Amino acid sequence: MKRPLGELEATIMDRMWSYRRPASVRDVLEDLRKEREIAYTTVMTVMDKLHTKGLLRREPVGRAYMYEPVSTKEAYTAELMRHALAASGNQAATLVHFLERLTPEEATVLETALQVVPPGSRRP
């Protein structure tokens, strides 16, 4: 099963998704340092791991890399949800438990989503 991101990985990916543009390790480092003390090599290592995991793509620019997310946060989250459902022993029971726990607002969002992509239809 695809594992959720660790705390620092998730923080870095949230930053990368928020930028909506390529960013360097230094860009992310400076952003993170507004909230915590963190080493350049730590950010570089985590961003390299995110690249290895296929979540970030990178292009060399001079002696550094510019990184950008491979997909949106929403697409990543949907993939995690799909993997969790696929890994369950009983998909129907898993979905029932999931639906039982939805707030009224979440249920409304689900109903709206089902109007956009009706059950049985698949996007290419």
Beta strands, then each sheet from edge to edge (+ up, - down):
strand 1: 56-61
strand 2: 64-69
sheet 1: 1+ 2-
end
